[in-house]
Amino acid sequence: MDRTIAPKVKVSEDFNYVKVKSEQLDNDIPLYYIDQPEMDVIKLECIFKGGMSTQKKPLLAKAVAELLKEGTATYSSEQIAAQIEAKGAFLDTTAKADYLSITLYALADQLIHLLPTLRSIITEASFPEEELQDFIDNGKQKFAVNNEKVSFLAKNEFMQQLFGENHPYNDKLALEDFDSINRADLQDYYADYIQNKSFSVMLSGKVGEDEKYILNQHFGSLDLTTSKSEGMDFKPLENPNKRVKVEKKGASQAALRLGKLSIGKQHEDFPALFFLNTLFGGFFGSRLMTNIREEKGYTYGIGSGLMSLNEAAYFFISSEIGANYVEETLAEIQKEMQRLSEELITEEELNLVKRYLQGSLMRSFDGPFSAMDRYKSLYLLGLDYNYYDHLWSEFSRMTAEKLQTTAKKYMRFDDLSIIIAGA
């Protein structure tokens, strides 16, 4: 055996992965689950329609999500925290662009003791005034700290420039936004989107008949109604600004955020664009990293990505660089985008990215929690497992010619909005 020669890499032609099973609770709550009986731990996630895109004021959905566990009609915030800690569990509440979620990690045999608290949070959260004030005060402090960071300034400006000031997906914050929300706002939002509203349950880990029975006992008797429908206007800006400078005096670095509206996972061209983005800036060996970090030394890190939301999708590039290298970095980004359209990639690079993507996709299903996360990303966009089967198939037969055609269609530098934050 010659140990100086690397072994050949072989990727399986078949993509086999764990899929969810589904049932309904007595009140028609959909239950999606993945059972791995040898585990002792369980993850329970309740997903509600709503999220930041449905809020009437900035921060409202985030405030509701964070304060859900800070008190109910039955339990104080101290009691909730003490019970979670005593049972060795972890409770997380979060608001994303299109949904809100309540997630519980616990030992499966402790589920019966924790579900009453979870039910109380869903049906009778109280949003104590003092907890809201703490949220506002802490939020102001964090905002002041973050506002000194050029990366935050660029990100804070990006969505407004991409979608427009009054767009539901614009998540730009200002200091005065913290004082604009009040307890009545939180109670109204909670009543519209969470309190006794329809939701879905995703259960993974040790999910036997006992766990499903206990869940049905606590959630299957809830009398639920449909979440409020706002009829939001998701039409983006027709002519977004192409270049915006956010000043930060004394900054030694500048943050770049470039992007454009793009296609989402539902589009037939998405697999090729996903492949192309990975090659361009989606992993450590990407062209952007090789050129701008390894060869030029302008930054410690640069990357690109694709984001699919319910009503929109976008492509972005982000980096922090030396303040003296802004124009040089933009020129190199433009050069790399042009190369994608003008030159066919080599067979070696094509196979490298192909193996990376197929390996990453297989790893993303490793374990029941990860496998459920993969399903959740489909569920939220109204997709099914055909998406992953198609993605794998498209990766396997990807060609340099198809990538070049895709680049000409979706990766044009002149289409990008450019946010520069810093000196």
C-alpha positions in Angstrom: 0.0 0.0 0.0 1.4 3.4 -1.0 0.4 5.8 1.8 1.5 8.8 -0.2 -1.5 8.3 -2.5 -4.9 9.4 -1.2 -7.7 6.8 -1.4 -10.4 7.3 -3.9 -13.5 9.0 -2.6 -16.7 7.1 -3.4 -20.1 8.6 -2.7 -23.1 6.3 -2.6 -25.4 6.6 -5.6 -28.4 6.1 -3.3 -29.5 8.6 -0.7 -31.3 6.9 2.2 -32.5 8.9 5.1 -34.9 8.7 8.0 -38.4 10.1 7.3 -41.0 11.4 9.7 -44.2 9.6 10.5 -47.4 11.5 11.1 -50.6 11.2 13.2 -53.2 13.6 14.5 -54.1 14.3 18.1 -57.8 14.1 19.2 -58.3 17.7 18.2 -56.6 17.3 14.8 -53.3 18.9 15.8 -50.8 17.4 13.3 -48.1 15.4 15.0 -44.9 14.6 13.1 -42.4 12.3 14.8 -39.2 10.4 14.5 -38.7 7.6 17.0 -35.3 6.4 18.1 -36.2 4.2 21.1 -32.6 3.7 22.3 -32.4 7.4 23.2 -33.5 8.7 26.6 -34.0 12.3 25.4 -36.9 13.8 23.5 -37.3 17.1 21.6 -40.7 18.6 21.3 -41.3 21.6 19.1 -44.6 23.5 18.7 -44.8 25.6 15.6 -47.2 28.5 15.2 -48.0 30.5 12.1 -47.0 34.1 12.5 -43.5 35.4 13.1 -41.9 38.7 12.5 -43.6 39.2 9.1 -47.0 39.5 10.8 -46.0 42.0 13.5 -47.5 45.5 13.4 -44.5 47.0 15.3 -40.8 46.1 15.2 -39.7 43.7 18.0 -43.3 42.6 18.8 -42.9 39.0 17.7 -39.5 38.7 19.4 -40.8 40.2 22.6 -43.8 37.8 22.7 -41.6 34.8 22.0 -39.0 35.7 24.7 -41.6 36.6 27.3 -43.8 33.4 26.8 -41.8 31.6 29.5 -41.7 34.6 31.9 -45.0 33.9 33.6 -48.5 32.6 33.1 -51.8 32.8 35.0 -50.7 29.6 36.8 -46.9 29.8 37.0 -44.6 32.7 37.8 -41.4 33.1 35.8 -39.4 31.7 38.8 -41.6 28.7 39.0 -41.3 27.9 35.3 -37.5 28.3 35.4 -37.2 26.2 38.6 -39.3 23.4 37.1 -37.3 23.3 33.9 -34.1 23.2 35.8 -35.2 20.6 38.3 -36.2 18.2 35.5 -32.9 18.7 33.6 -34.8 20.2 30.7 -34.2 23.2 28.3 -37.0 25.4 27.0 -36.5 27.8 24.1 -39.0 30.2 22.5 -38.2 32.0 19.3 -39.7 34.1 16.6 -38.5 33.8 13.0 -39.6 35.6 9.8 -42.7 33.3 9.2 -43.3 31.4 12.3 -42.9 31.2 16.1 -41.8 28.1 18.0 -41.7 26.7 21.5 -39.1 24.0 21.9 -38.5 21.6 24.8 -35.6 19.3 25.3 -36.0 16.8 28.1 -35.6 13.3 29.3 -38.5 11.3 27.9 -39.7 10.1 31.3 -40.0 13.8 32.5 -42.3 14.8 29.7 -45.4 14.1 31.8 -44.2 16.6 34.4 -43.4 19.3 31.9 -46.3 19.3 29.6 -48.7 21.1 32.0 -46.2 24.1 32.0 -46.0 24.0 28.3 -49.8 23.9 28.0 -50.0 26.9 30.4 -47.6 28.9 28.2 -49.7 28.2 25.1 -53.1 29.0 26.7 -52.5 31.6 29.5 -49.2 33.5 29.2 -49.5 36.7 31.2 -46.6 38.9 30.0 -45.9 40.6 33.4 -45.1 44.3 33.1 -41.9 44.0 35.0 -40.6 41.3 32.7 -41.5 43.4 29.7 -39.5 46.3 31.1 -36.5 44.0 31.7 -36.8 42.9 28.1 -36.8 46.6 26.9 -34.0 47.7 29.2 -31.8 44.7 28.3 -32.6 45.1 24.6 -31.6 48.7 24.6 -28.2 47.8 26.2 -27.6 45.0 23.7 -28.6 47.3 20.8 -26.2 50.0 22.0 -23.4 47.4 22.1 -24.3 45.9 18.7 -24.6 49.4 17.2 -20.9 49.8 17.7 -20.2 46.7 15.4 -20.0 47.3 11.7 -21.3 43.8 11.0 -24.5 44.6 12.9 -24.9 47.9 11.1 -24.6 46.3 7.7 -27.0 43.5 8.5 -29.5 45.9 10.1 -29.6 47.9 6.9 -29.6 45.0 4.5 -33.2 43.8 4.6 -34.6 47.4 4.4 -32.6 48.1 1.3 -33.6 44.7 -0.2 -37.3 44.8 0.5 -38.3 48.3 1.4 -39.1 50.2 4.6 -42.6 49.0 5.1 -42.1 45.4 3.9 -43.1 42.6 6.3 -39.6 41.1 5.9 -37.8 44.4 6.8 -36.3 43.7 10.2 -34.3 46.9 10.7 -34.3 48.1 14.3 -33.8 51.5 15.8 -33.4 52.4 19.5 -36.8 54.0 19.8 -38.5 50.7 18.7 -37.9 49.3 22.1 -40.1 52.0 23.7 -42.9 51.6 21.1 -44.1 48.2 22.4 -46.4 47.8 25.4 -48.1 45.0 27.3 -51.3 45.4 25.4 -49.4 44.9 22.1 -48.0 41.7 23.3 -51.3 40.4 24.6 -53.0 41.2 21.3 -50.3 39.5 19.2 -50.4 36.5 21.6 -54.2 36.2 21.2 -54.0 36.5 17.4 -51.2 33.9 16.8 -50.6 31.7 19.8 -53.3 31.5 22.5 -55.5 28.6 21.7 -54.5 28.8 18.0 -53.8 25.9 15.7 -50.2 24.7 15.7 -48.1 21.7 14.7 -46.1 19.4 16.9 -42.7 17.9 15.9 -41.4 15.2 18.2 -38.1 13.4 17.9 -35.9 11.2 20.0 -37.6 8.6 22.2 -41.1 8.7 20.8 -43.0 5.6 21.9 -46.7 5.0 22.4 -46.4 6.3 26.0 -45.0 9.6 24.9 -47.6 10.1 22.2 -50.4 9.2 24.7 -49.1 11.7 27.3 -48.9 14.4 24.6 -52.4 13.7 23.5 -53.7 13.9 27.0 -52.3 17.4 27.5 -52.6 18.9 24.0 -55.4 16.8 22.3 -58.1 18.4 24.4 -57.3 22.0 23.6 -60.1 23.9 21.8 -58.1 25.6 19.0 -59.0 28.2 16.3 -57.2 29.4 13.2 -54.5 32.0 13.5 -55.3 35.5 12.4 -54.7 36.2 8.7 -53.4 39.7 8.0 -53.3 39.8 4.2 -49.8 41.4 4.3 -48.3 43.1 1.2 -45.1 41.2 0.3 -44.4 43.1 -2.8 -40.7 44.1 -2.7 -39.0 47.3 -3.9 -39.0 47.6 -7.7 -35.7 49.6 -7.7 -33.7 49.0 -4.6 -30.7 51.3 -3.9 -27.6 49.8 -5.4 -25.1 51.2 -2.9 -25.6 52.4 0.6 -22.9 53.6 3.0 -23.5 53.4 6.8 -20.9 55.6 8.5 -19.1 54.5 11.7 -16.4 56.9 12.7 -13.1 55.4 13.9 -13.9 51.9 12.6 -10.8 50.0 11.6 -12.9 47.5 9.7 -15.7 47.7 7.2 -18.6 45.2 6.9 -19.9 44.3 3.5 -23.4 43.0 2.8 -24.3 42.4 -0.8 -27.5 40.8 -2.1 -30.5 40.6 -4.4 -33.9 38.9 -4.5 -33.6 35.4 -5.9 -35.4 32.1 -6.3 -36.4 29.8 -3.5 -36.4 26.1 -2.9 -39.6 25.6 -4.7 -38.1 26.8 -8.1 -36.8 24.3 -10.6 -33.5 26.1 -11.0 -32.8 26.1 -7.2 -30.6 22.9 -7.1 -28.2 24.4 -9.7 -28.1 27.7 -8.0 -27.5 26.1 -4.6 -24.6 24.1 -6.2 -23.3 27.3 -7.8 -23.5 29.3 -4.5 -21.6 26.6 -2.7 -18.8 26.8 -5.3 -18.8 30.6 -5.2 -19.0 31.2 -1.4 -20.8 28.5 0.4 -18.0 26.5 2.1 -14.4 27.0 3.3 -12.9 25.9 0.0 -15.1 28.3 -2.0 -13.7 30.7 -4.6 -14.4 33.7 -2.5 -12.5 32.3 0.5 -9.6 31.1 -1.7 -9.3 34.5 -3.5 -10.1 37.1 -0.9 -8.9 35.4 2.3 -6.2 33.0 1.2 -4.6 34.8 -1.7 -5.4 38.5 -1.0 -5.6 38.5 2.8 -8.3 41.1 2.9 -10.5 39.2 5.5 -10.6 36.3 7.9 -13.8 35.1 6.4 -16.2 35.8 3.5 -19.2 33.7 2.4 -22.4 33.7 0.4 -25.8 32.1 1.0 -29.4 31.6 -0.2 -32.4 32.2 2.0 -35.9 30.9 1.3 -38.8 32.5 3.1 -42.5 31.8 2.6 -43.1 34.8 0.4 -39.6 35.7 -0.9 -36.1 34.5 -1.3 -32.7 36.2 -1.6 -29.0 35.7 -2.2 -26.4 37.4 -0.1 -22.6 37.9 0.4 -21.2 39.0 3.7 -17.7 39.8 5.1 -15.7 42.0 7.4 -12.6 43.5 5.8 -9.9 46.0 6.5 -11.3 49.5 5.9 -8.7 50.2 3.3 -9.7 47.2 1.1 -13.3 47.9 0.4 -13.1 48.7 -3.3 -10.5 46.0 -3.9 -12.7 43.4 -2.2 -15.7 44.5 -4.3 -13.6 44.2 -7.4 -12.6 40.7 -6.6 -16.2 39.7 -5.8 -17.2 41.1 -9.2 -14.4 39.2 -10.9 -15.4 35.9 -9.3 -19.0 36.4 -10.3 -18.0 37.1 -13.9 -15.8 34.0 -14.0 -18.8 31.9 -13.2 -20.5 33.2 -16.3 -17.5 33.4 -18.6 -15.6 30.2 -17.8 -16.6 26.6 -17.5 -15.5 25.1 -14.1 -13.1 22.3 -14.2 -14.1 18.6 -13.8 -11.9 18.5 -10.6 -13.7 21.5 -9.0 -17.1 20.2 -10.1 -16.5 16.8 -8.4 -15.0 18.5 -5.3 -18.2 20.5 -4.7 -20.4 17.6 -5.7 -18.8 15.3 -3.1 -19.0 18.1 -0.5 -22.7 18.8 -1.1 -23.6 15.1 -1.1 -21.6 14.5 2.1 -23.2 17.5 3.8 -26.7 16.4 2.8 -26.1 13.0 4.3 -24.6 14.4 7.5 -27.6 16.8 7.9 -29.8 13.8 8.6 -27.5 12.3 11.2 -29.7 11.7 14.3 -33.4 12.2 14.9 -33.1 15.9 15.9 -31.2 16.8 12.7 -33.5 14.7 10.6 -36.5 16.4 12.1 -34.9 19.8 11.4 -34.5 18.8 7.8 -38.2 17.9 7.6 -39.2 21.2 9.3 -37.4 23.2 6.7 -39.6 21.5 4.1 -42.8 21.7 6.1 -42.5 25.5 6.6 -42.2 26.0 2.8 -45.0 23.6 1.9 -42.5 21.0 0.4 -42.2 17.3 0.9 -39.3 14.8 0.8 -39.3 14.8 -3.0 -37.3 18.0 -2.6 -34.3 16.2 -1.1 -34.6 13.3 -3.6 -34.5 15.8 -6.4 -31.7 17.7 -4.9 -29.5 14.6 -4.6 -30.3 13.6 -8.1 -29.5 17.0 -9.5 -26.2 17.2 -7.6 -25.3 13.8 -9.0 -25.7 14.8 -12.6 -24.6 18.5 -12.4 -22.6 19.7 -15.3 -20.3 22.7 -15.8 -22.5 23.9 -18.7 -25.6 24.0 -16.5 -23.7 25.9 -13.8 -22.5 28.5 -16.4 -26.1 28.9 -17.7 -27.4 29.4 -14.1 -24.7 31.9 -13.4 -25.6 34.0 -16.4 -29.2 34.0 -15.2 -28.9 34.6 -11.5 -25.4 35.7 -10.5 -24.8 39.1 -12.0 -22.8 41.6 -10.0 -24.7 44.6 -11.4 -28.0 43.3 -9.9 -26.6 43.4 -6.3 -27.4 45.9 -3.7 -24.3 46.8 -1.7 -24.2 47.8 1.9 -20.9 49.2 3.3 -20.7 49.9 7.0 -17.7 51.4 8.6 -15.1 54.1 8.1 
